[in-house]
Every structure is written in C-alpha cells, then in structure tokens.
C-alpha cells in the first residue's frame, strides 16, 4: 500500500421524503404489501403520462443550497435506457447533461489523535446532484425471481462526489456528514436498512505521486455506512495485490458482501453511451428563479459543523460535548432552548446544561421504550418530543445546583423525578425534602477547622499554590455536615481559614 494511493468517488442515492411519487400522485411508502403502491404511470401502461412532483423539486433545491451547490436556472429530463425487470418502462427518467445542482461540497471530520480531540476537517467537492425516479426491487430465490414495484417511481436524488476521497475512513466520514445534513434538513430519513440511502463506490489506485486516474471498479450493495468503509478498504487491498502479482484491473461492477468481507464480479461496467440518453418528450424543462431559491434558502438549517463552531464561539463548549449535540438537530435545539430559558445566566452555565443533556437526558432517552427517531440519541429509544422534562426544567435544575440549594445525589434524584413526571425541579425538591439545609455558621467553621487540622498535607499543598488540594478538605467537611452543607459556603469558609 505504501507505493499506491487510492482515489474514490461516491454516488449516493437518497429517497426524498414526499407523500407521492416523482411523476404520479400514487403514495410512497415502505413495508406495504407487494405491488400495492402502483398505478398506470408507475407500471408504464399505454397512455399514462408523467406529471412532476413540486415537493421533490423543492427538496433537491434545498439540499443543493445547504451543500453550497449552484442551482441551475434551467434543468431538463432525460430517459436513461436499460432493460431490467425492476424498471417497468425499460427506461428511467433522470437528468443527464442539465442537472439541477452543480458543484458544492461536503465538510467532513476525520478521527482525531485521541477520542476526545477534534480531527482534521476537509471539504469533499461534489460534481452534481440530480433528480430521478427510483426503480422497483427484485428478490431472487432458488427457482424464481420476483419484483415489487412499490418503490418504483419514488423521488430519488443522486449525489455524485468528485474522485477526492482516499480511504474507507474518509468515505465513512463523508457519508456520516452527508446523512446528517440531509436528515436535519428534513429531506429524507436516510434509513439504509429501508433503502432510503444507498451508496456505490468507484475505486481506483495509482502510484503515489501520479496525477492520472487508474481503472475504476464500482462497488455495489454497500447497505450500511460501516460496510462502505470496509468494502472500500477491501477493494483497495484487492487491487494492490492484483497489480503487484502482475495482474490487470478491469473496469467492472463488483458485489460486496459485508458479512463475509468478500466481493465478486457482477458485470463489466457500462459507459454513459450504453444508456442512450435522450430528452424525455413528455416532460418540459424546469426553470428555477431567484424567488424559488430564496423561499427554500430561508428554510435551510444550520449545518452540523457550523453549529459546532458557533457552540465553541458563543458557549465555549468542549469538543466532547459539541460532538454529542450537533449530530441530532432536535437535541441541539433542546439544548439551546434550555440555555435561553436560563437568561443571561444560562449562557454562562451552558456547559453544565449541556452535561445534563448529553449524560443524564440521553441516558434516560436510550432507556425508553418508544420507536427510534431523530432526537432519540439512539435507535429504539424514547423520542425527545415525548419527554415530559422541558428545556426550562434543565435550566432550573442547573441553577439549583450552582446556587448550592441542591447537592449532587439529591440533584440526580430530582432529575429522575422531573423526567418521569414533568414536575418542576424546585417543586420536586421541596416536596421530597431534598433541598440543602442552611448550616449554622459556627458549626460550619468548626468542621472546616477540624478538616484543616486533620489534613495538614492537603492544607499545606493548597497554601503552596496547588488549587486542587482544597478538594481533599471539602470531603471531610461534607461528611461532618452529613451532606447537607452548601458547597459554596464550604469553599468560601475553607479559603478564608486557609488564608489566615
């Protein structure tokens, strides 16, 4: 591998979330009885004509704006001709020489040198994004093959990257960032198990330092982001071994089996002229004006890495916390609502608010029993929209802790009860008798003097400038107070006595 460099381009197909199909009013859906989501247009019966779905056009333009694409003022429709049972028309309505989105880029982050450190960021340029219709699904058995046309005609956007990736790890990061942008934009759920997001990888190798492209091999059936990474790494090793053994790489399409980690040849790769593209005579070109783009631009969400940079700047959050929040738009919006609920103090306490959300709230969400969705923090968890604990409850809990009215164990108990009931934290704490009790100043000073006397080493280290040494004195004080002393008062009293 040291003598060769991999060059990789990805073609990502994403089903657009719409109520109806691309060129007909028949509904889209998943898991319905076979061949029930069809009509004369889907089945290409004589006389059936296509009618464009405006919502699908809105979605792809929005995706292009989010990813920095140039939106073409005019795009047209072409017929991509090929004969296969999953295509009832024997052609696919697509876009060839005038796609709707050109250029753009996807920002990725590679793994950092350590788990809690940010990795390198790169921009992966896009060639184009175009709109087309999906095909049906073939199921091959031992003695027969069956086709289900429920998926046929579903709006599908194809996102084509430049050959600018160089490893399976970069491809993994690219798909992770791309999927997050599309999901957060409300364009698709991108569930790869349901076929809503599919990826083909074009892989070639060349000697290190060379600028030309080698013979590419297309890898198909990569039905998870992890399989994309593994499949690419497998194919790179296969090509290097083939070249080093004196073999020749041929342009072909290969099938990758993620379970076995092996691939096999499917067919020699078709070229564009093999599809005999020509303009679809039944569909007019689409003109996209500035007002159309402005309307959709106003609905574009903040991209994950832009949100992360804002969290660094405005809240001084650590990387470990931002890397939890930014990938889930509802969770990030929940965090921001909690900060806003805290007013001016909320911004100063943003890290503590984030910690409660990223640790305690996510733990409770994952332990929930509802179906998974964006905003769960994990598949199979409780949806954030179903949670009784509101953002203002988090802000109130943090204020109670920082003011010393709630101590650690009691704060955890209040969180659990608020999460379960939706009752405000202060009301929970008062009802359950969990608020810290005022401590007699004479008792507190006596406990602090006793802690200093019994822990001379910690006291000496603090007086010598070791700030963390004071923690060795707080423990004995809290033990003497049976956990009821105000931590802030303990800290202030210890510091005053140590300065004497």
N, C-alpha and C positions, 0 to 999 in steps of 0.2 A: 504493500500500500504506500510505502514511503516514496515510491517513484511515480505514483499516479495520483491524479486529482479527479474526484467525481464532479460531474455537472448535472444538476437535477432541475427539471421544471415540473410543476404540478398542475393538473387540470382537476378542478374541484367543481362537482355538480351539486347544487343546492336547490332543493324543492322550496319554492316560495309559498309561504303560508297565505292561502286565499280560500274563499268559500267555494269557488267554482274553478273549473279547469281553464286552460290557456285560451282556447278558441271555442268554448261552448259553455252553457250555463249548468251543465251537469256537475254535481258536487264532487269535491275532492274528499279523501278520507283514507284511513288505514285500518286494517283488520275487519273490513266489511266482507260479507260473502262474495265469493269469486264472481267477477263479471257482472256485478250489480251497479257499478258506477260507470255506466256506459250510455251512449245514445248514438244516433246515426252519424254524428260528426266524429265521435271517438272511434267508432267502428269503420269509418270511411265508406259508408254506404252511398250508392249513387245519388247525386243531387244534394248531398249535405255540404254546406259551405261554412268556413270558419268565420268567427267574429271575435275580435281581440278583447282581452280582459284588461281593463284600465288599471285595476288594482295591482296586477302583476307588473305592469309598466311602472307604476308608482314605486313599487318595491325595488326594482332593479336600479332605477334612477337614484333612489335614496341610498342604496348600497354603494353606487358609484360615487356619490357625493361624500359619503362617510370615508371612503378609501382614497379620496383625492383624485378621482378619475376625471377626464374631460368628457362631458356629456355631449354626444354628437347632436348637432341641430336637426339632422335627418338620419333615420335608420330604416332599413328595409328588411323584408323577409325572404328567405331562400328555402328551396327544397333540397335537402340532403338525401340523396337517393341510395338506398341499400335494401337488400332483401333478407329479412329475418322475421321469424314468426312474431316477435314482440312488437313489431311495427305494423299495424293493420293497413296503413296506406302504402307500405313499401317505400315510404319516404318520411323524413322528419322535417317539420317546419322549424327552421333555425335562422341564424344570421351569419352570413359568411363575410363579405367584403365591407359591409357597413354596419358594424355592431353599435350598440347604444352607448357603451362605455369604453373609453380608450385610456391606457396608461394607469396611473395610480400606484399605490404601494401598500404593503402590509408591514407594520413595525413588529419586530419580534424581539424576544429576550432569550438569550442562551443561558444555560445553567451557570450560576456564579461559582467562584472558587470555593465557597462554603455554602451550606444550606441557608444560612441567614444573611447572605451577602448578595447584592444585585449582580447580575451577569451582564455581559456585553449586549447592547442593543444594536440592531441592524434594520435597515429598510430593504425589503424584498420587492423589487419593482414588478408591476403587473403589465401584461401585454394588453389584455382586454377583458371585458365582462359582457357576455351576450345572452340573450333570452331565447329560449326554445321550449319545446314541449317534451315531456318525459315519454318513455315507452312503457310497454307492459312488462310483465315479469314471467319468465319461463321457469318451470320446475321440471327437472329431468329425473325420471325414475329408471328402474332397471329395464322396463319393457316399453315405456311410453314417455312422452313429454307433453306437459300441459302448459297452457298460457292463460294468465289472468290479466285482463285489460283494465282493471280498476285504476292502476297507476298511469295508464296511457293518457296523455293529454294534460297531465299536471304541469303547471308552470315551473320551469327549471332554468336557473341561471348557471352558466358555466364561467368560472373564474380561472383565467389562464395566467400563470406566472411566467416571468422571464426565466430562462435557464440560469438562475442566480443562486441556487441552493447547492450546498456541497457535502451534506451528510444527512443521515437519518435524523439526527438530533435537531438540525436546522428545520427539516421538514416538520417534525413534531411541534416545534415552537411556532412555526408558520401557521399550521392548522389550528393550534390552540388559540392564537391571537385572532385568526380569521373567524373562527367559530364564535368567539366571544363577541366580536363586533357585530356579526350578523344576528345573533340571539338578542343582544342588548338593543339592537335596532328594531326588534320586533318583526324581522323579515322572515325568519324561519326558526324552528326549534332545533334544527341540525342534529336530530337523533339518528346516528349512523346505524343503529340496530333496526330502525324503521325505514332505512334507505333515504332519509331526508337529506343526508350529506354523504357524498361518495367521492372517492379520490382515485385518480390514475396518476402514476408517476412515470415520467420519461427520464431515463437514467443513461448516462454515458460516462466514459472515463477518458482521460487524456494524460500524457506525460506532464509532470509538474513543470510549469513554465510555458507550456504551449498555450496558444490562444484559440485555435480552431476547436470545433466540436467533434467528438467521436461519434461512432454509430450508436444511435439511441435504441434502447429497449423499453417498451411500455409495460408497466407492471399493473395488473388489474386485480379486482376482488380484494382490495385493501379495506376491510369493513370495520376498522377501528383506527384511531389515531396511533395507538401503540403498534398495530400491525403495519401501518405505513412506515414507521421508524424501523421496525425490524425487517420489513420486506426490502426497503432501500438498502440497508446495511448488508443484507444477504446478497442482493443483486450486485452491489459494488464488489464484494468478495468474489462472486462467481465470475464477473467479467475480468477482474485482475488475474485470477487463476487461469482463466481460459487464454488470455493473452500471453501470460508467462509460460504456458505449456505449448505455445506455438499455434494455438487455435485462432479463429477469426470470429468476431462478433457480427451477428446478422441482425438486421432491423426486423424486429418481431414483437408480438404481444405475448406476454407470459402471465400465467395464473400463479398467484402466491397463496399458499396455504398457511395461515397464521398458526394453526395448531401443530403442524409438523415442521414449520420453518423451511419448507422446500418449495420450489417453483417448477413449473413445466411449461413448455411452449404450447400456445394455443393456435396461433396463425401468424403468417408474415404480415407486417404492418401495412395498412392501407395508406395511400397518399391522398392529398386533397382531391386530385383529379379523378380518383377512383369513385368518388361520391357524385360526380357530375352535377355540381351545384348549378341551379339557375333560379332566377327570381320567381317567387310564388305569384301566379297570376290572379289569385283570389284575394290577396291582401294588399292594401295600399301602404306606402311608406308612412312612417310616423314622424311628425315634426314636434320637436321639444323646444318650447320658447322659454324666455327668462322667467316669466311668471310661474310656470310649472315648476322649474327648478327652485325658485325662491320659496314656494309653498312647501316643498319637500325638505329643503335645507333647514327650515325652521323646526322640523320635527326630528332632525338628526341628534342622537345622544352624544355625549362626550365619550370618546374612545377610552378604553381601559388605561393605557399608558399616559394619556393626557390627564386623566383623573388622578393617577398616581403622582404625577409631577405636581399637580395642584395640592394634593394632600401633603407632600413634602414641604411645599412653599407656605401654605396657609396654616397648617396644623402641626408641622414639624413631626409628623408621624414616622416611626421607624419603618424600614423596608419590610420587615417581617409582618407588620400589621397591614400595611398597604397591599401587600401581595395576597392577603386573605380577602380584603374588601373589594378590590377593583374588578374581580372576575365575575361578580354577582351584582348586577345593577340594582335589584331591589334591596339587597343587603347594604350596598353603598348609600342608597337613598335613605334607608332607615338610620344609618349612622349619621348622615348629615342632618336629618330631622332631629335626632337626639342632641346634636351639637347646637342646633338652632334653638331648641327648647331650653337649653341652659343659658341662653342670652350671652352677654359678654363673658361671663364666667365659663360658659360651655366651651368656647374656643380654647380657653386656657386648659380645660380639662379634657380636651379631645382625645388624648392618648388613653386616659382612663376609661372614657366612654367606649373607645374602640376595643380596649381589652375586654370589657364586659361582653361586648357583642361578639368578638372573634372567639372568645373562650367559652363563656357560660351560655350565651344565647345560642351559638352554633351547636354546642353540645346538646342542649335541650331540643333543638330542631332535628338533629340527627336521630335522637332517641324517639321522636314522634312516629306515629303510625300512618300518616296520610301518604298519598301517592306523591312521588318526587316531582318537582317542578323547579324552574328558575327561582332562586330565592330560598332554597332549602338548605344549602350548604352540604348537600349530599343526596344522591338518589335514594328514594324510599323514606325520606324524612318528612317532617311536618312543613307545610308551606308557610312562608313568612306571613302571607296575608291572613292566615288562620290564627295567628298568635294573638293572645289577649294582652300580652305585655307590649305597651306602646313606647315609641321613642322617648316621650316625656317621662316615662317611668325610669328609663335608664339614666336620664339626666338627673332626676330627683335622687336616685339611689347613689350616684356618684357624689352629689352634694352632701348627702347624709354621711357618707364615709369620710370625705375630706374634712368635714366640719367636726369630726370626732363623735358624732351622735350615734354612729353605727360602727362597731368593730368587726374585724374580719369574719369570724364564724357566723356572727349574727347577720352580717350583710349577705352572706351566702344563703342563709335561711330565708331572709326577706326576699331575695331574688327568686328563689324557688316558689315561694307562696304567691308572689306577684305574677310570675309566669303562669302558674296554674289557674289563678282566679281573675287576674286583671285588676285587682285592688291596688291602689297607690301604695308605694313603699312606706311612706310615713305612717299611713293608716295601719298597714300590716305590722310595722314595728311597734306602734303604740298598743295595738290590740294584743300582740303576743308578748309584750313586756321585754322587747329586745333592745330598746334604746339604752345607750350607755348612761349610767347614773353619775350625777355631779359628785366629785370627790372632794372631801374636806381637805383644804389646802395644807393644814397641819399634818394630816395623815400622809398626804402625797409627798411632802417634803421629807418626812421621816423615812418613808420607803425608799426615796431616792438616795438619801444619805447612807442608808443601810446598804443599798446596792453598790454605791461607790466604795464604801469601806470593805465590802466582801469581795470586790472585783478590782483590786488595786491595779492589776496589769492592764485591764481594759481602760481604766481611768487614766493611767499614765500614757497609754498609746494615744488616746483622744487628745490629751493636753499637748502631746508632741506633734499633733497635726494629722493623725490618722482619723479621718471623719467617720469611717465605717465602724470604728471601735465603740461608738456610743450605742450601737445595737446590742452589744454584749451587756449593757446596763439596763436597757429597756425591758428585756425579758424578765429579770428578777422583780422589777417594779410591777409589771403587769400581773405576774404570779401572785405577788403580795396583795394586789388590788382585786384578785380573783377575776381578772379580765374585764373589769368594769371601768377602769380609768380611761380618761380621754387621752388618746395617743399624743395629741398636740400639746396638752398640758404636761404630760410626762416628758416630752422632748424639751420643752421650754424650761422646765424645772431642773432637769439634769444639766442642761447647758449653763444655767445660772450658777448652780452649785459647783460645777467643774471649773468655772471661771474665777471662783473665789480664791 
